[in-house]
Amino acid sequence: MPLSRKKARVEVSKLGNWTLRQSTISRKFVFANFVQAMRFVNRVARLAEAAKHHPDITVNYNRVKLSLTTHDEGGLTIKDFRLAGRINKLAK
């Protein structure tokens, strides 16, 4: 079941650097070069696969944008915020 807008705002505030828009949360990451960006994407892919919850990923040279929503639930769920938190740890 999707989270209420109020609950989604509370959850996104805990993440830092993630933006809430409609039924999606997203974050942009910038790396020194393309290779570092792709290493990060591959780490995110392994994490997402293990969680069986996959972000939309956009790569533009050294910039990566990740967007999360739970498509089969029709909006944001706690799964999105948990995965975002794990991704934050990867980015450190």
PyMOL commands that set and color helices and strands:
alter all, ss='L'
color gray80, all
select helices_A, chain A and resi 5-15+34-51+71-73+78-91
alter helices_A, ss='H'
color red, helices_A
select strands_A, chain A and resi 19-21+24-30+56-60+63-68
alter strands_A, ss='S'
color yellow, strands_A
deselect
rebuild
show_as cartoon
